[in-house]
Amino acid sequence: MKKLVAFCMVFLSGPLFAITVDTDTPKTIKSDKIEYDVKSGAIKTSGKTEITNASGQRMTLVDSYLSGRGDEMSGQDVKIWLGQHVYIESDEITRDGADTIAKHAEFTACDGCDDFGNAWAIWASKITHDMDDRMLAFYNMVFKAYDLPVLWLPYYTMPDPGVKRKSGLLIPSFGSTNKMGTQINIPVYIAFSDYHDATATLSYLTEENPLFQLEHRLNLSHAEFRTRGSYTHNKAGENRWHVFNDDKVDLGEHARASIYIARTSDKTYLQKYGFFNGQPYLDSGVKTELFAKSGYVIADTHTFQELRDDNWRGTVPGGNILPNVRGVYQTQPFFYETYATVGTDVLGIVSDGTMSQRFVGDARITSPWTLWGGNRITASIDARYDVYNFSNTIMADNNEFSGMKTRFLPSGYLEWGLPLVRPSSSWSQTLEPRARLTMRRRVDNEQFARYNDSAGAFLSDTVLFSDNRFAGYDLWENGTFADYGLRWAAFNNDGRQIEAFFGQSYDFEKRAKTDINSGFHDGGSDYVGRIGFNNSSWLDVSGRVRFDRDTFDLRHAETSARLGGAETYLSFGHIWAKQLSNIGSEENNTNESMAGVGFKITDRWSLQANGIYNWSEDKFLKHNATLFYNHPCYYFSIGYQRDNAVREDYEGNTTIQFRFGISVDGQHY
């Protein structure tokens, strides 16, 4: 056997039909007989020939000819290896310029993936590859699955596997619903450039009019743009649609902007056509962010579209926000660790026939100290001034008001903590008692308008020791109150952690009208606690509870747990809350559980299932399960989903979805 190492020859171009390398990359040719024309650089081999380039790609053929310039090649019984399991085999292959022609050829990406044959292969009487447009053309093709003919087409084209983006049809997916019949999704991929593309999908429904979907993607050096939408003209004569848009633009090292749009034709369209993610309302607007080492400024606008039923219970959002500008600046320490924080918040709210504007200016000085014995003392004073302008606004007393209102809101707190640390070679422990006394000016009107940006206060461990019991600025917590609690934590060198907390709040003055289910009362509040354990590998458990201050009955409980890893796992969550009416009688309690399971059955088979169950109504709100199969040469999934929601024209839905795709050297198509 003779061996010739050539250094200046490109013998075949294109990632499918050839081993394409730089002209300076060495190539190895092995054959029973090799003839080399020194003058022209052409190579002619006789008998079995194997050609391998530096990257490991190889070709086997019989009686080959390669021109010195690499623009002509011929041979018989050709097999070209393009990857670990990817090859094309042909009785005869020739090349003329940019065109490569393989006769009686077979292409597959499944060599050796199964013991009983290739999972799939494409046989054709002729396959051509045009290097200019990187397209493969199959003539008189037969698609085979495990050597069994499945599909015949007289002509078929596809981009070669080395092409990352190419316009054309994608593999369809199938589904079925109990309301709209069988759904066939036919996607078309449109590649405008390497950084700009779109996917248009036509969905045929057997019991409803077609659905059109479009997804657009554009990536620039300092920006990205994403848009998704759909449209249908249903059999009832209604135009139904949705559009979701999310654009992000970097405006320099310290600034960025976002544009987000979420709109739909009606309250139930997203749910009925499978675009619903449980969101209570849709939010559209623009956001600009400026940030530096010591502060930030955010300006944004929001226009909301309500998706909840008309009888939903809540207070926010109470109108479109046009705009909201807020900023914070923190100084360097004056002395020791004492620093100042200056903030402002400007808000405009527009609703049906009403309008309000708000300006909040806030200045705070915070001074943390570590004293003898590890005692930690933090003192803080704050001065805040609010200016409101109302136009036809419903106030807290249910009367309509137009005009201006102001208020000066000084406050301060003194906080103490003593972390007691017990280090150990196995488990280190921390026990920390903590208390905070907060003093706030008592005002006649703790709230001006009924619906601006603040929801009511509901007691939990996260509310204790916070600067504001409420979610926004409009509600003001009157008077003096104290928060106190005890935290214990332990951790070891393996990353395992355990934490527990128990605490309470105490109001020294009579509270304003408070929701009976909030957990706050005149005097002592309910008791709150949390507990958690994480072993940093396969187990994470946490829980939050609230107990009645008088009877110690359980009033609220949240539990979550996850066991396992990324592929095989069990997750669980539960929330329970006792709901009392204003006269103290028990109403419908909140009692829901969520469970999820993921199971890797084999290296190729896996299963995932999730469900939400309402114990008060004794029914599943929704549940789903999906079976996945991931073969080296193809993949598919079949899923089932049931949604039991009933609202307006939506009366629950059962969906079955099937997806199939081909894999080529690890790339899904």
Residue, then its C-alpha position, 0 to 999 in steps of 0.5 A: m500500500k502506498k501513502l502520499v501526503a499532499f499539502c496544496m490541494v482542495f479536492l471537494s467543497g461542501p460539508l455534505f459531499a466533501i471534506t473541505v479544508d484550507t489549502d494549507t491543511p495536510k491531507t492523507i491519501k491511502s490507496d493500492k496505487i497512486e499516480y501523481d502528475v507533478k506538472s498538473g498536480a492531479i492525482k489518480t488512484s486505482g483500487k480502494t482509496e481512503i482520503t482523510n483531512a486534518s479534522g478527521q473527516r474521511m472519504t472512501l472510494v474506488d478508482s478516483y481522480l482529483s484535479g490539481r486545482g480541486d475543481e474536478m473529481s470522480g470515483q466509484d463506490v463513494k462513501i463520504w463521512l461528514g460526522q460521527h454517524v453521518y455519511i453519504e454513499s454513492d455508486e458514482i460521484t463526479r464534480d464539475g465546478a461548484d456542482t457535485i453529482a452523486k448517482h444511486a446515492e444514500f444519505t443518513a445520519c444514523d450509522g451505528c445508532d441501532d443494532f438493527g439498521n439505520a433509523w432513517a435514510i434518504w435514497a435517491s437515483k441522483i443527488t446534486h449539491d450546489m456549493d453556491d447556494r448550499m442546497l441539496a436536491f434529491y431526485n426520485m427520492v425514497f425516505k426509509a425508516y429502518d430500511l422500510p420505505v415510508l415516503w416517495l417524492p419525485y423531487y426534494t430539496m434541503p440545505d446541507p447540514g453545514v448550513k445554519r440558516k436556510s429558508g424553507l419548510l420545517i417539519p409539521s407538528f400535530g395536535s387535537t383538541n376537544k373543541m376545535g378538532t385536529q390541528i396540523n401546524i405547518p411552519v415555514y422558516i424564513a432566513f433574511s440573514d445570519y442575524h435576522d429570521a422569522t417563522a410563519t406557521l399555518s395551523y389547519l383546524t378541522e372544526e374551526n377556521p385556520l390560525f396564522q402565527l408569526e414569530h420574528r427575531l432580529n439580533l444586532s450588536h447592541a440590541e435584540f428584537r422579538t415579536r410573536g403574534s397570531y390571527t384567526h377569523n373564526k366561524a362565528g365571524e370574529n377577528r381574534w388575535h394576539v401580539f407579544n413583543d419584547d425589544k431590548v436596546d443597549l444605549g451605552e455602558h450605563a443605559r438600556a431601553s426596553i419596549y414590550i407589547a402584550r395585547t389580545s383581541d379578548k379575554t379568552y383568546l389566549q386560553k382557547y388557542g394555547f397561548f395563555n401562561g396564567q397571567p392575570y393581565l397584559d402589560s405594554g409599555v416602554k422602559t428606560e434605565l440609567f444606572a451607575k455605581s451609586g444610583y439608578v433612574i428608571a422611567d417606564t410606562h404601562t398600559f394594561q389589558e385585564l384578563r380576569d373576570d369582571n368580579w375579580r377581587g383586587t386593587v391594582p393595577g388601577g389604571n394605565i401608568l403614564p409614566n412612572v419615573r423613579g430614582v435612587y442615589q446612595t452617598q459614600p459613608f459620612f463617618y464609620e458606615t453611616y450613609a444617606t439615600v435620596g429617592t424620588d418617585v413620579l407617577g401618573i395614572v389614567s383610567d376611565g374618566t379619572m386621572s391622578q399624578r403623584f410626586v414623592g420625595d424621600a431622604r433617609i440616613t442609615s447608620p449601622w454599628t457593630l458594638w461589643g459582644g457582636n451586638r448590631i445596632t442600626a438607626s435610621i431616620d427618614a423624611r418624605y413629602d408627597v404631592y398628589n393631584f387628582s381629577n375625578t378620582i374615587m377617594a378612600d371615602n368613596n367620594e369623587f375628588s378633584g384637586m391637590k393634596t399633600r402630606f409630610l411623612p417623617s419616620g425612623y427605626l432602631e434595629w438590634g440584632l445579636p448573631l451568636v455563632r458556634p463554629s464546628s468542623s461538622w456543622s456551624q450554627t448561628l442563632e440571631p435574635r432580632a428586633r426593630l422599633t419603627m416610629r411613623r407620623r400618624v396621619d388622618n388619611e393613611q390613604f388618599a385614593r382607593y386604587n393607585d399603586s398599593a395593595g393591602a398588607f398581608l403578614s408574612d416573614t418577608v414583611l417583618f423588618s421591611d421599610n414598608r409593609f405595603a407594596g407601593y407608596d400610596l398606603w401609609e402605615n400609621g403610628t408606632f410598631a415593633d417587629y421581633g423574631l428569632r432566626w437559627a441557621a446551620f451549614n456544613n462544608d458539603g453545602r448543606q443548609i438548614e434555616a428556621f425563623f419565628g417572629q411577630s409584629y406589635d402595633f402600639e396604636k389602633r390600626a386603621k381599617t384592616d382586612i380580617n385575613s391580613g394577620f395584623h391586629d391592634g396590639g400583637s399580630d399573628y405569628v409567622g415562621r419559615i423553615g428550609f433545608n437544602n442539601s445542595s444536590w438533590l433535596d430542597v424543602s421550604g415552608r412558610v406558616r402563619f398562626d393565629r395570635d390567640t388560638f395558635d390555629l393555623r391560618h396560612a401555610e405554603t410548602s414547596a419541595r423538590l427531590g432529584g436532579a435535572e432529569t429525574y425529579l419530584s416537585f411539590g407545592h401546597i398553599w392553604a389559607k383560612q379565609l374569614s368574612n367580616i363577621g368572623s365566619e369562615e368562607n371558602n378557604t384557599n387550598e391548592s396543591m401542585a405536583g410535578v414529576g420528571f423521570k428518565i426511563t432510559d437514555r432515550w425515553s423520559l416522562q414529565a407530568n404536572g398538575i394543579y388540584n383545588w381541594s376546596e372545589d375537589k377538582f384539578l384546575k389543570h394537568n398535563a403529561t408529556l412523553f419524550y423520545n430522544h434518538p441520536c437520529y430523530y426525536f418525538s414527543i406526545g403530550y396531553q393537557r387538560d384545562n378545566a377553567v370555565r369563563e365566558d366562551y371558554e369551557g375547558n379544553t383537552t389538548i393532545q400534541f405530537r411533535f417529530g423531528i430529525s437529528v443530524d450529528g446532534q443538531h435538531y431539525 
